[in-house]
Amino acid sequence: MQKQKIVIIGGGAAGFFCAANLDAEKYYVTILEQNSDVLQKVKISGGGRCNVTHACFDPRELVGFYPRGHKELLSVFHKFQPGDTMEWFETRNVPLKIEGDHRIFPESNSSQTIINTLLEAVKAKNFEIRTQSVVSAIEKIENQYQIKTNSGAFMADYVIYATGSSPKSLKLIQSLGHKIVPAVPSLFTFNIKNDTLKDLMGTSFAHAEVSIPQLKMDESGPMLITHWGLSGPAILKISAWKARELADLKYQFQIVVNFLGIDLEDAVQTFKNYRQQNPKKTIGASKIFDVTTRFWHRILWLSKVNLDKNISTLTSKEIESIIRNLCQNEMSVTGKSTYKDEFVTAGGVDLKEINFKNMTSRVLPNFYIAGEVIDIDAVTGGFNFQACWSEAWLIAKDLNARY
């Protein structure tokens, strides 16, 4: 039987994983990538180490990390989940390791290991990889698609659209009849100018809590003071879950930060217990809470408490001021910054227009969609890649079973 032609638009994680799993006996495959390098996001992920996936092996638990797409991904993850991803790479001689926070990386600590494995798998099938191929139009001609690029036109029996979420790629698929949910940033840090944070870049808090009263939303987890404001998992989670609402607020809103992650009453009690046991200490030298000395001194300065004051002579008003600055610190967010280079968006192809049994378009025949071009996104930790691997695997499985 004559081989069918598949064109994969997008040389990222989803596009390459799909190609790596396609049957070379049945298909000619061409990958079109507009940049000069393929797998660029894989390269920079995890600070260049590539956060391949996350050690969460129960699909029902796994979908909880996806602000958009959790319902749709449940069936997808029942067919291919992080354990399957690990097995796929390990059978190709890429040992992976699970770190303390459950993120999974190659033992080599280099994203190049993952890139090489995907490249080798695709090249072993003699599939064509064309970089610097910018797609300008896709036309349906009888039972095929014509894909026009700056380097000529390609005919395809099947199209796999895995472009990522650039405005241009969304516009192109919209022109084919797909509904697009407008893209807004997800996973971003908060820009804050506040005396509590000034010149304390790099200071971290293991168990912070952050709330946005206006949106009745709170998150907890590690948090970090940056040059621009606040970052870390507690901030990134809240930015992902409330991506649309925060865009509507034009990234101007109030937050309440609990640097300790404990109740106000518990913090007061901890303070009083410490004072009872260490009555002769100065407040500046007291190590009451798990914060750095520099940050502790900043809190005392904000609370207008002299560092040399004896802890036993503090008034209840001074104690209340210290605890409020630690546990109920109100700040104004004035903007956002991209988290490292891992730009993620909420938005893309409407979920109702995709059949999640095999990732086919409900609008276009013989047309598959995968990756960030879909209105699916996750919190940081390897989850966005896992969605790509799982969706791509489903597509390859469906195509391989066609003939």
Wavefront OBJ file of the C-alpha trace (Angstrom):
o trace
v 0.000 0.000 0.000
v 1.219 3.499 -0.846
v 2.550 5.540 2.052
v 0.440 8.506 3.168
v 1.920 11.951 3.767
v 1.852 13.654 7.150
v 2.972 17.243 7.689
v 3.673 18.251 11.279
v 3.585 22.021 11.701
v 5.787 22.898 14.668
v 9.094 21.360 15.707
v 8.558 21.499 19.451
v 7.885 18.884 22.127
v 4.473 17.775 20.804
v 5.503 17.714 17.136
v 8.681 15.722 17.716
v 7.196 13.254 20.189
v 4.412 12.548 17.731
v 6.877 11.975 14.871
v 9.046 9.764 17.094
v 6.046 7.459 17.654
v 4.708 7.327 14.067
v 5.038 4.230 11.899
v 7.622 4.879 9.149
v 6.274 1.900 7.173
v 2.952 3.695 6.745
v 3.859 7.378 6.518
v 6.162 9.948 4.961
v 6.532 12.640 7.604
v 7.743 16.228 7.205
v 8.235 18.491 10.230
v 8.055 22.221 9.466
v 9.678 24.521 12.034
v 9.769 28.276 11.530
v 12.880 28.868 13.695
v 16.448 27.886 12.853
v 16.480 25.373 15.745
v 13.936 22.748 16.756
v 12.869 21.944 20.335
v 13.767 25.400 21.646
v 11.495 25.255 24.712
v 12.865 21.826 25.601
v 16.357 23.347 25.509
v 15.650 26.146 28.020
v 13.252 24.219 30.271
v 14.310 23.727 33.884
v 17.254 26.106 33.541
v 18.680 24.038 30.680
v 18.177 20.711 32.476
v 14.729 19.966 30.933
v 11.959 19.302 33.429
v 10.630 16.320 31.431
v 7.557 15.611 33.563
v 6.322 15.329 37.159
v 6.129 12.305 39.459
v 2.345 12.250 39.746
v 1.066 8.912 38.469
v -2.652 9.128 39.267
v -4.501 10.828 36.361
v -7.199 12.146 38.724
v -4.538 13.861 40.839
v -2.493 14.929 37.810
v -5.302 16.923 36.176
v -5.462 19.094 39.317
v -2.328 20.902 38.100
v -4.056 22.200 34.945
v -6.112 25.399 35.404
v -7.503 24.916 31.893
v -8.086 21.499 30.330
v -8.292 19.376 33.485
v -11.587 17.703 32.500
v -10.450 16.973 28.950
v -7.033 15.652 29.970
v -8.398 13.022 32.355
v -9.063 10.510 29.555
v -5.772 11.472 27.848
v -3.727 10.751 30.999
v -5.535 7.445 31.533
v -3.909 6.367 28.250
v -0.464 7.964 28.646
v 0.790 9.503 31.898
v 4.164 10.444 33.507
v 5.055 6.800 34.209
v 4.696 6.074 30.486
v 6.847 9.101 29.640
v 9.573 7.834 31.978
v 9.410 4.368 30.419
v 9.562 5.825 26.884
v 12.800 7.699 27.585
v 14.366 5.000 29.758
v 13.879 2.326 27.064
v 15.870 4.683 24.811
v 18.757 4.749 27.305
v 17.857 8.068 28.921
v 17.812 7.447 32.695
v 15.583 9.930 34.532
v 15.572 10.997 38.185
v 12.823 12.226 40.490
v 13.907 15.209 42.599
v 12.666 16.091 46.098
v 9.898 18.329 44.743
v 8.715 15.500 42.411
v 10.008 17.164 39.251
v 11.624 14.716 36.828
v 14.887 15.443 34.981
v 17.372 13.445 32.916
v 20.191 12.106 35.097
v 22.584 13.950 32.780
v 21.110 17.270 34.004
v 21.159 18.425 30.386
v 18.218 19.163 28.107
v 20.481 18.228 25.181
v 20.053 14.566 26.194
v 16.295 14.840 25.616
v 16.757 16.810 22.379
v 19.257 14.268 20.993
v 16.949 11.349 21.848
v 13.981 12.923 20.046
v 16.116 13.941 17.059
v 17.631 10.464 16.768
v 14.217 8.782 16.974
v 12.863 10.979 14.158
v 15.975 10.733 11.965
v 16.060 6.929 12.363
v 12.703 6.841 10.563
v 14.105 8.989 7.712
v 11.514 11.673 8.378
v 12.263 15.129 6.999
v 12.958 18.074 9.322
v 12.773 21.488 7.671
v 13.777 24.486 9.757
v 13.183 28.143 8.865
v 9.965 27.038 7.123
v 7.309 29.617 7.898
v 3.761 28.482 7.120
v 1.728 31.257 5.477
v -1.454 29.360 4.551
v -3.177 25.983 4.745
v -5.754 25.079 2.078
v -8.056 22.082 1.810
v -7.801 20.633 -1.709
v -10.160 17.665 -2.146
v -8.963 14.996 0.323
v -5.618 16.676 1.039
v -4.171 19.816 2.535
v -1.763 22.175 0.814
v 0.614 23.870 3.233
v 2.220 26.978 1.785
v 5.559 28.090 3.224
v 8.393 30.469 2.388
v 10.284 27.420 1.053
v 7.556 26.026 -1.177
v 4.276 24.136 -0.824
v 3.709 20.711 0.766
v 0.807 18.333 0.215
v -0.469 16.314 3.163
v -3.047 13.579 3.707
v -2.926 14.437 7.412
v -1.884 17.604 9.250
v -0.647 17.687 12.844
v -0.844 21.258 14.128
v 1.574 21.667 17.047
v 2.765 25.233 16.617
v 2.723 26.574 20.155
v 0.635 29.588 21.077
v 2.071 32.416 18.976
v -0.555 34.949 17.810
v 0.287 34.134 14.172
v -0.322 30.395 14.582
v -3.626 31.051 16.366
v -4.726 33.381 13.575
v -3.874 30.743 10.961
v -5.930 27.974 12.567
v -8.750 30.466 13.174
v -8.796 31.195 9.423
v -9.527 27.469 8.905
v -12.711 27.751 10.947
v -11.552 27.014 14.504
v -12.761 29.128 17.411
v -9.922 30.683 19.401
v -10.067 31.576 23.087
v -7.972 34.798 23.276
v -4.511 34.126 24.699
v -3.369 35.790 27.922
v -0.154 35.173 29.871
v -0.094 32.445 32.513
v 2.809 31.632 34.884
v 4.189 35.080 35.650
v 5.801 36.837 38.588
v 4.310 39.867 40.349
v 5.892 43.311 40.021
v 5.739 45.027 43.421
v 7.388 48.156 44.778
v 7.166 47.840 48.546
v 9.546 48.643 51.402
v 9.115 45.095 52.770
v 10.907 43.694 49.706
v 13.362 46.464 48.837
v 16.980 45.259 48.316
v 16.149 41.767 49.611
v 16.406 39.978 46.246
v 17.062 36.233 46.675
v 15.375 35.962 50.085
v 13.114 32.905 50.104
v 10.274 31.586 52.260
v 9.548 27.857 52.381
v 5.858 28.002 53.371
v 4.357 31.329 52.311
v 0.681 32.063 51.683
v -0.559 34.603 49.153
v -4.137 35.756 48.680
v -5.927 38.104 46.289
v -8.991 39.224 48.308
v -10.655 40.785 45.247
v -10.702 37.373 43.492
v -11.228 35.293 46.662
v -8.139 33.279 45.727
v -5.236 32.062 47.828
v -2.273 29.779 47.257
v 0.571 28.483 49.386
v 4.067 27.197 48.767
v 7.650 28.412 48.458
v 8.076 32.088 47.574
v 11.021 34.229 46.508
v 11.774 37.947 46.580
v 13.088 39.027 43.175
v 14.466 42.250 41.758
v 10.955 43.121 40.516
v 8.803 41.775 43.331
v 7.680 38.242 44.177
v 8.033 34.870 42.442
v 8.183 31.166 43.307
v 5.519 28.407 43.237
v 3.009 30.243 45.485
v 2.954 33.211 43.064
v 3.120 31.154 39.859
v 0.208 28.924 40.910
v -2.021 31.907 41.620
v -0.981 33.529 38.307
v -1.947 30.365 36.416
v -5.291 29.734 38.094
v -6.366 33.377 37.776
v -4.674 34.192 34.439
v -7.823 35.600 32.805
v -9.060 37.543 35.816
v -5.632 39.119 36.376
v -5.481 40.110 32.688
v -8.897 41.762 33.121
v -7.485 43.703 36.083
v -4.585 44.794 33.825
v -2.234 43.314 36.461
v -3.088 46.028 39.018
v -4.418 44.524 42.251
v -3.868 44.077 45.984
v -2.382 40.966 47.573
v -2.008 39.874 51.182
v 1.191 37.984 51.958
v 1.798 35.675 54.900
v 5.566 35.136 54.865
v 5.382 32.509 57.628
v 2.405 30.505 56.366
v 0.961 30.213 59.904
v -2.124 31.773 61.486
v -1.878 35.160 63.137
v -2.834 33.683 66.534
v -0.211 30.916 66.218
v 2.454 33.481 65.330
v 1.543 35.590 68.397
v 1.723 32.489 70.608
v 5.119 31.477 69.151
v 6.363 35.017 69.818
v 5.147 35.014 73.449
v 6.609 31.553 74.133
v 9.991 32.682 72.804
v 9.867 35.882 74.899
v 9.078 33.881 78.033
v 12.084 31.601 77.458
v 14.492 34.371 76.358
v 13.541 37.470 78.386
v 17.019 39.038 78.288
v 17.509 39.000 74.507
v 17.228 42.025 72.291
v 14.512 41.810 69.665
v 17.065 42.272 66.847
v 19.064 39.209 67.978
v 15.977 37.044 68.578
v 15.524 34.092 66.206
v 11.788 33.548 66.656
v 10.689 32.602 63.136
v 12.332 30.841 60.203
v 13.328 33.984 58.274
v 16.701 35.522 57.453
v 18.224 38.087 59.816
v 18.088 40.755 57.093
v 14.385 40.153 56.529
v 13.699 40.077 60.290
v 15.428 43.430 60.698
v 13.371 44.841 57.814
v 10.151 43.714 59.537
v 11.259 45.372 62.777
v 12.095 48.585 60.902
v 8.642 48.545 59.243
v 7.072 47.938 62.664
v 9.052 50.910 64.110
v 10.712 48.683 66.719
v 14.309 49.406 67.751
v 16.628 46.406 67.153
v 18.336 46.931 70.529
v 15.101 46.924 72.506
v 14.826 44.125 75.057
v 12.224 41.564 73.979
v 10.566 41.562 77.408
v 9.818 45.310 77.190
v 7.901 45.152 73.871
v 4.360 46.509 74.067
v 1.407 44.466 72.799
v 0.971 47.115 70.083
v 4.562 46.564 68.877
v 4.105 42.781 68.874
v 0.876 43.153 66.905
v 2.627 45.366 64.344
v 5.480 42.834 63.882
v 3.072 39.910 63.448
v 0.846 41.824 61.001
v 3.856 42.719 58.834
v 4.841 39.046 58.828
v 1.423 37.410 58.404
v -0.924 39.995 56.884
v 1.286 42.179 54.737
v -0.789 44.065 52.161
v 0.964 45.026 48.920
v 0.029 46.543 45.573
v 0.910 44.583 42.425
v 1.624 46.965 39.546
v 2.434 44.556 36.718
v 3.884 41.203 35.756
v 7.110 39.707 34.440
v 7.646 36.505 32.461
v 8.835 33.618 34.636
v 12.389 32.927 33.394
v 12.107 32.026 29.689
v 9.212 29.643 30.178
v 6.507 31.743 28.578
v 3.156 29.996 28.881
v -0.243 31.280 27.796
v -3.829 30.528 28.703
v -5.915 30.480 25.556
v -5.843 28.850 22.145
v -8.081 26.465 20.210
v -11.417 26.030 21.986
v -11.498 22.704 23.868
v -14.997 21.879 22.582
v -13.622 21.702 19.034
v -11.177 18.855 19.754
v -11.937 15.164 20.177
v -9.716 14.185 23.118
v -9.983 10.479 22.305
v -7.411 11.008 19.548
v -6.773 14.809 19.399
v -8.576 15.235 16.069
v -10.228 18.479 15.073
v -14.032 18.435 15.173
v -13.962 21.144 12.481
v -11.420 19.823 9.961
v -11.099 16.233 8.649
v -7.748 14.406 9.047
v -6.421 17.318 11.109
v -4.848 16.804 14.549
v -4.038 19.445 17.154
v -1.583 19.189 20.073
v 0.468 21.249 22.516
v 0.220 24.849 23.609
v -1.891 25.924 20.632
v -4.828 24.359 22.557
v -6.510 26.234 25.436
v -4.680 24.058 27.985
v -1.974 25.140 30.390
v -0.496 24.025 33.668
v 1.429 25.256 36.663
v 5.216 24.955 36.580
v 6.888 21.601 37.270
v 6.914 19.585 34.038
v 3.136 19.493 33.571
v 3.004 21.472 30.307
v 5.454 19.020 28.721
v 3.456 16.049 30.006
v 0.346 17.337 28.218
v 2.421 17.592 25.022
v 3.840 14.052 25.342
v 0.429 12.530 26.101
v -1.451 14.334 23.320
v 1.281 13.546 20.773
v 1.319 9.877 21.763
v -2.459 9.652 21.280
v -2.168 11.145 17.782
v 0.564 8.699 16.740
v -1.423 5.770 18.159
v -4.527 6.827 16.227
v -2.645 7.278 12.946
v -0.712 4.015 13.331
v -3.977 2.134 13.737
v -5.535 3.581 10.571
v -4.153 1.092 8.033
l 1 2 3 4 5 6 7 8 9 10 11 12 13 14 15 16 17 18 19 20 21 22 23 24 25 26 27 28 29 30 31 32 33 34 35 36 37 38 39 40 41 42 43 44 45 46 47 48 49 50 51 52 53 54 55 56 57 58 59 60 61 62 63 64 65 66 67 68 69 70 71 72 73 74 75 76 77 78 79 80 81 82 83 84 85 86 87 88 89 90 91 92 93 94 95 96 97 98 99 100 101 102 103 104 105 106 107 108 109 110 111 112 113 114 115 116 117 118 119 120 121 122 123 124 125 126 127 128 129 130 131 132 133 134 135 136 137 138 139 140 141 142 143 144 145 146 147 148 149 150 151 152 153 154 155 156 157 158 159 160 161 162 163 164 165 166 167 168 169 170 171 172 173 174 175 176 177 178 179 180 181 182 183 184 185 186 187 188 189 190 191 192 193 194 195 196 197 198 199 200 201 202 203 204 205 206 207 208 209 210 211 212 213 214 215 216 217 218 219 220 221 222 223 224 225 226 227 228 229 230 231 232 233 234 235 236 237 238 239 240 241 242 243 244 245 246 247 248 249 250 251 252 253 254 255 256 257 258 259 260 261 262 263 264 265 266 267 268 269 270 271 272 273 274 275 276 277 278 279 280 281 282 283 284 285 286 287 288 289 290 291 292 293 294 295 296 297 298 299 300 301 302 303 304 305 306 307 308 309 310 311 312 313 314 315 316 317 318 319 320 321 322 323 324 325 326 327 328 329 330 331 332 333 334 335 336 337 338 339 340 341 342 343 344 345 346 347 348 349 350 351 352 353 354 355 356 357 358 359 360 361 362 363 364 365 366 367 368 369 370 371 372 373 374 375 376 377 378 379 380 381 382 383 384 385 386 387 388 389 390 391 392 393 394 395 396 397 398 399 400 401 402 403
